[in-house]
Amino acid sequence: MQYRQFGKLDWRVSALGFGLMRLPRLPRSKSGIDEVEALRMVRHAVDEGVNYLDTAYMYHGGQSETFLAKVLKDGYRRKVRIADKMPTWLARTPADFDTLFDEQLKKVEVNYFDFYLLHSLNRGGWKKCLELGVLEWAERMKKAGKIHYFGFSFHDSFSAFKKIVDDYEGWDFCQIQYNYMDVLNQAGTRGLKYASKRGMGVIVMEPLLGGKLAKLPLVVRAEIKNAPVKRKPADWALQWVWDQPEVSLVLSGMTKMNQVEENLVSADHSGVGSLTKEEKAFIGKVRETFKGLQPIPCTSCQYCVPCPNGVFIPDNFSIFNRGAMMNDWAGANFIYTHHIPVKARASACIDCNECEAKCPQRIPISEWMPYMDRVLTKKETYDRRMSPKG
């Protein structure tokens, strides 16, 4: 196992961490964990050098935390550091932080968490946390020894990420979605470098984009066959993340033992600056092939904004394009309905056509808007043949 520096901490973390979100399930169960197989997988990873385990309140319908308690028995607590997360959306009053936290300690059967995060922060969630006094609460928990290191996981834009980082000097680390397709999405490369310069450890989640970079579309799979080095798609994606010095740790949620074994081998061969110039160029070519699957030729030049009716035109296009590119309409629906205000969605378009005169790509924006809204709200299934042509 390779080990990496974790921000300013005097501790080196395994290149690979085990995320307890996608554990093997019992047959015909939505959340029930196959604990016999899961325990075998997680402990095997620890025996091979993994020293960071990550869980959260909501994983596996609340069962992930109680499963972690079983993993930590038989001396395994001494071998790892564990991370849990505050479900901030459940907090309605300042007292809720204590209630939820105490419940988590009890479920995991520990007296403290090595690492503790505010879960899935975005701009609105952060504002709410500040209003409820979450930073004062965290300082109290750290002083009591119940939290050793404090951070946050994140899903929003770079500007929101920067604000959260800047609002508090006490952050020890953060967790961001990052992979070779997300260099500009969410925190992106800018966020990775910004947090690292602040001395924060940076944990990468979704290095395989929920498995989508392991199971590639046919046109992208054809590119992999011409790679300068023979690697499986998942290994290409992981090595690209590990190549970057600002990355402290790559989290992977593994469902099968063969995934654990393959990821352990990948981690053994990982390292900062390990990819050649030719290999990096190849990943760039794969990225462009993926982008070719996007149906709307929007370059985010921003000429179409501000919209007189307040529609976030480039953001709507970005979400739709990503759904088509990754064939992930469930994810696109979630982002559209949870991160775009109703008044800024495609449905708010009034067909004034003011934006179309400004668009260098000559996109029929007013035709795309109602179609995008129907697809992104699951009222219609995406069909490239039925979409506006321009």
ZIZI-V46813 format. One record per residue. N is the residue number from 1. RES is the residue in one letter. NEAR is the number of other C-alpha atoms within 10 Angstrom. D_FIRST is the distance of its C-alpha to the first C-alpha in whole Angstrom. Layout:
n->[N:N]
res->[RES:RES]
near->[NEAR:NEAR]
d_first->[D_FIRST:D_FIRST]
This chain:
n->[1:2:3:4:5:6:7:8:9:10:11:12:13:14:15:16:17:18:19:20:21:22:23:24:25:26:27:28:29:30:31:32:33:34:35:36:37:38:39:40:41:42:43:44:45:46:47:48:49:50:51:52:53:54:55:56:57:58:59:60:61:62:63:64:65:66:67:68:69:70:71:72:73:74:75:76:77:78:79:80:81:82:83:84:85:86:87:88:89:90:91:92:93:94:95:96:97:98:99:100:101:102:103:104:105:106:107:108:109:110:111:112:113:114:115:116:117:118:119:120:121:122:123:124:125:126:127:128:129:130:131:132:133:134:135:136:137:138:139:140:141:142:143:144:145:146:147:148:149:150:151:152:153:154:155:156:157:158:159:160:161:162:163:164:165:166:167:168:169:170:171:172:173:174:175:176:177:178:179:180:181:182:183:184:185:186:187:188:189:190:191:192:193:194:195:196:197:198:199:200:201:202:203:204:205:206:207:208:209:210:211:212:213:214:215:216:217:218:219:220:221:222:223:224:225:226:227:228:229:230:231:232:233:234:235:236:237:238:239:240:241:242:243:244:245:246:247:248:249:250:251:252:253:254:255:256:257:258:259:260:261:262:263:264:265:266:267:268:269:270:271:272:273:274:275:276:277:278:279:280:281:282:283:284:285:286:287:288:289:290:291:292:293:294:295:296:297:298:299:300:301:302:303:304:305:306:307:308:309:310:311:312:313:314:315:316:317:318:319:320:321:322:323:324:325:326:327:328:329:330:331:332:333:334:335:336:337:338:339:340:341:342:343:344:345:346:347:348:349:350:351:352:353:354:355:356:357:358:359:360:361:362:363:364:365:366:367:368:369:370:371:372:373:374:375:376:377:378:379:380:381:382:383:384:385:386:387:388:389:390]
res->[M:Q:Y:R:Q:F:G:K:L:D:W:R:V:S:A:L:G:F:G:L:M:R:L:P:R:L:P:R:S:K:S:G:I:D:E:V:E:A:L:R:M:V:R:H:A:V:D:E:G:V:N:Y:L:D:T:A:Y:M:Y:H:G:G:Q:S:E:T:F:L:A:K:V:L:K:D:G:Y:R:R:K:V:R:I:A:D:K:M:P:T:W:L:A:R:T:P:A:D:F:D:T:L:F:D:E:Q:L:K:K:V:E:V:N:Y:F:D:F:Y:L:L:H:S:L:N:R:G:G:W:K:K:C:L:E:L:G:V:L:E:W:A:E:R:M:K:K:A:G:K:I:H:Y:F:G:F:S:F:H:D:S:F:S:A:F:K:K:I:V:D:D:Y:E:G:W:D:F:C:Q:I:Q:Y:N:Y:M:D:V:L:N:Q:A:G:T:R:G:L:K:Y:A:S:K:R:G:M:G:V:I:V:M:E:P:L:L:G:G:K:L:A:K:L:P:L:V:V:R:A:E:I:K:N:A:P:V:K:R:K:P:A:D:W:A:L:Q:W:V:W:D:Q:P:E:V:S:L:V:L:S:G:M:T:K:M:N:Q:V:E:E:N:L:V:S:A:D:H:S:G:V:G:S:L:T:K:E:E:K:A:F:I:G:K:V:R:E:T:F:K:G:L:Q:P:I:P:C:T:S:C:Q:Y:C:V:P:C:P:N:G:V:F:I:P:D:N:F:S:I:F:N:R:G:A:M:M:N:D:W:A:G:A:N:F:I:Y:T:H:H:I:P:V:K:A:R:A:S:A:C:I:D:C:N:E:C:E:A:K:C:P:Q:R:I:P:I:S:E:W:M:P:Y:M:D:R:V:L:T:K:K:E:T:Y:D:R:R:M:S:P:K:G]
near->[18:17:20:19:18:23:23:13:14:7:10:15:22:24:27:31:26:25:22:25:20:19:25:21:17:13:9:7:9:10:18:17:21:15:16:9:16:22:19:12:23:22:15:15:23:19:12:13:21:25:24:24:24:22:24:23:21:15:16:20:14:16:19:25:25:17:20:21:17:15:21:20:11:8:9:16:16:10:14:18:16:20:21:23:24:21:18:20:13:10:18:12:12:15:12:14:22:15:11:17:21:14:13:23:18:13:18:22:16:13:12:21:23:16:22:29:27:23:22:19:22:19:17:11:15:22:12:16:20:12:12:18:14:18:15:12:15:22:14:13:17:17:11:11:14:20:21:15:19:23:23:23:23:25:20:19:17:20:13:20:27:15:12:19:20:13:11:9:9:15:20:23:27:24:25:23:23:26:22:21:22:16:15:15:19:21:26:21:18:17:24:27:18:18:23:21:12:16:17:24:25:25:24:24:22:19:28:25:17:14:15:16:23:18:14:16:15:9:13:20:16:12:14:21:13:10:15:12:12:11:14:13:19:21:20:24:20:24:21:22:23:27:17:17:15:25:23:27:25:25:24:26:21:22:17:14:17:11:15:20:16:14:20:21:13:22:23:17:14:23:20:15:13:14:17:11:9:12:16:14:13:19:19:14:15:21:15:13:16:18:17:15:18:19:17:21:13:19:13:12:11:14:16:20:16:12:16:12:13:14:24:21:23:17:17:22:23:17:21:25:23:21:21:19:18:20:15:15:21:13:14:23:19:14:17:22:13:10:16:17:11:13:13:18:23:27:16:16:24:13:14:11:14:14:20:17:13:14:18:12:13:13:19:17:24:18:16:19:22:18:18:24:21:15:18:27:17:13:11:12:12:19:9:11:7:9:14:17:12:11]
d_first->[0:4:7:10:14:15:19:21:19:18:15:11:10:7:7:8:11:13:17:19:22:22:22:24:27:30:33:35:34:33:31:30:27:26:25:25:22:21:20:18:16:15:15:13:10:10:10:7:6:7:10:12:15:18:21:25:29:29:27:28:31:30:29:25:25:27:24:22:24:24:20:20:23:22:20:17:19:18:14:14:16:18:20:23:26:30:32:34:36:37:38:42:43:41:41:39:36:37:38:35:32:34:33:30:29:31:30:26:28:27:29:26:24:21:21:24:25:29:28:29:31:33:36:39:36:36:39:40:37:39:42:41:40:36:35:38:36:32:34:35:32:30:33:33:30:29:27:24:23:25:25:26:25:27:29:32:33:32:35:34:31:32:35:33:30:34:35:33:32:30:27:24:22:23:21:23:23:22:21:23:26:26:26:30:30:29:28:27:25:28:27:23:25:27:25:23:26:27:24:22:19:19:17:17:19:20:18:20:23:23:22:25:23:22:25:27:31:33:34:30:29:31:30:26:28:29:26:25:22:21:19:19:21:18:15:18:18:14:14:17:16:13:15:17:17:18:16:14:12:13:14:15:18:17:20:19:17:17:16:13:12:13:11:7:8:9:6:5:8:9:11:14:17:15:18:21:25:26:23:23:27:26:24:27:30:28:28:32:33:31:34:37:36:38:42:43:43:42:41:41:43:45:49:49:49:50:52:55:54:51:48:45:45:42:40:42:41:38:37:39:37:34:35:37:34:31:34:33:36:35:33:36:38:36:36:39:41:38:38:41:44:47:49:47:46:47:50:52:53:57:57:58:57:57:53:54:56:53:51:50:48:51:50:52:50:53:53:49:49:51:49:45:46:47:44:42:44:44:48:47:44:43:45:45:48:50:48:50:51:52]
